[in-house]
Amino acid sequence: QLHLTTSEKNELARSLEKVQNQLQEKESEIKREISEYKDRLLQAEKQHQDALTEANRKNEVKIEACHEKISSLEHFISSQRLEIEHLKSNKEQLNNSLKEANQALQELSKTKVR
């Protein structure tokens, strides 16, 4: 009976050791997988961050181009306003000159008729 019990004990000990070894292997495998997933996650996060950085850079370039275009258009509008004011002034001077010329012509006509 003692021999049988000892034999069973030894068999259980071997079985326990085998199960412990399997658990250690499984634990190692799971740790390796976790490490791989963490690496992949870090890589994905880096790629995402790089993509965001590049998108932000491109947007900044576009925004700067838009600011330059706006500035250019504002300058153009300002110069056009000045040109309009200049043309209005010239028109007024020409109208005045035309009135004076018409008055002089009327005076000459009146003098000629007499």
C-alpha positions, 0 to 999 in steps of 0.5 A, spaced: 500 500 500 505 504 501 509 503 495 502 504 491 501 510 495 508 513 493 508 511 486 501 515 485 505 521 489 510 520 484 506 520 478 502 526 481 508 530 482 510 528 475 503 530 472 503 537 477 510 538 474 508 537 467 502 542 468 506 547 471 511 547 465 505 547 460 503 553 464 509 556 464 510 555 457 503 558 456 505 564 460 511 565 456 507 565 450 502 570 452 507 575 455 510 574 448 504 576 444 502 581 449 509 584 448 508 583 440 501 587 441 504 593 445 510 593 439 504 593 434 500 598 438 506 603 439 508 602 431 500 604 429 500 610 434 507 613 431 504 612 424 498 615 426 502 621 430 506 622 424 500 622 419 497 627 424 503 631 424 504 631 416 496 633 415 497 639 420 504 641 416 500 641 410 494 645 413 499 650 415 502 651 408 495 651 405 493 656 411 499 661 409 497 660 402 490 663 403 493 668 408 497 671 402 492 670 397 487 674 402 493 680 403 494 680 396 486 681 394 486 686 400 492 690 397 488 689 390 482 692 392 485 698 396 489 700 389 482 699 385 479 704 390 484 709 389 484 708 382 476 709 382 477 715 387 482 718 382 478 716 376 472 720 379 476 726 381 478 726 373 471 725 371 469 731 375 475 735 373 473 734 366 465 735 367 467 742 370 472 743 364 466 741 359 461 746 363 466 752 362 468 750 355 460 750 353 459 756 357 465 760 353 462 757 347 455 760 349 458 766 350 462 766 343 456 764 340 452 770 343 458 775 341 458 772 334 450 773 333 450 780 336 
